[in-house]
Amino acid sequence: MREQGLSGAEVDEITDLFHALRRWHRTSAAHSEASRRYMRLGENDMRAIRYVMSAGRDGGIVTSTMIAEHLGITGPSVTKLLDRLEHAGHIRRERHPRDRRSLSIVVTDETRAQATASVGADHARRYAVAAALSPEERRAATKFLSMLADLPVAEHLATEADAAARPAHGAD
């Protein structure tokens, strides 16, 4: 990094920044896991409920096809997921108001209250942290995270020399 014109102190600051980002990633995952445990849901189940609640707040009508696309799962998989959520009392399938061939998916009031108590409370705490930052700090954080998110995903293709140097999978 020094050859990029950065001082030792600047490299240390960047290292600290990435350590903080890794800590946040681990903590965020722990918060999500705690919410899933509280609501007794799997990861895709929780993601589906969040999606339905979010779209519902905006007045949207959610179908099983939309959930499948959001989660990146197949039609049969979303049917199993919705059957499980409906059986557990988390969602209802209702007649679609504009398309009689479709059903809309709605989160039950009980599940909405549970999600608000867990996920909503965590979100409010994170919002308070962001609100405590100065406008300049928020813009800098937003710029940094947006720039990271905009990086293209690198396909890490191994060269033949790399592949030859690596032990075979399962080798001792």
URZI-V603933 format. One record per residue. RES is the residue in one small letter. BURIAL is # if it has 24 or more other C-alpha atoms within 12 Angstrom, else .. Layout:
res: (RES/RES)
burial: (BURIAL/BURIAL)
This chain:
res: (m/r/e/q/g/l/s/g/a/e/v/d/e/i/t/d/l/f/h/a/l/r/r/w/h/r/t/s/a/a/h/s/e/a/s/r/r/y/m/r/l/g/e/n/d/m/r/a/i/r/y/v/m/s/a/g/r/d/g/g/i/v/t/s/t/m/i/a/e/h/l/g/i/t/g/p/s/v/t/k/l/l/d/r/l/e/h/a/g/h/i/r/r/e/r/h/p/r/d/r/r/s/l/s/i/v/v/t/d/e/t/r/a/q/a/t/a/s/v/g/a/d/h/a/r/r/y/a/v/a/a/a/l/s/p/e/e/r/r/a/a/t/k/f/l/s/m/l/a/d/l/p/v/a/e/h/l/a/t/e/a/d/a/a/a/r/p/a/h/g/a/d)
burial: (./././././././././././././././././././././././././././././././#/././#/#/././#/./#/././#/#/#/#/#/#/#/#/#/#/./././././././#/#/#/#/#/#/#/#/././#/././././././#/#/./#/#/././#/././././#/#/#/#/././././././././././#/#/#/#/#/././#/#/./#/#/././#/#/././././././././././././././././././././././././././././././././././././././././././././././././././././.)
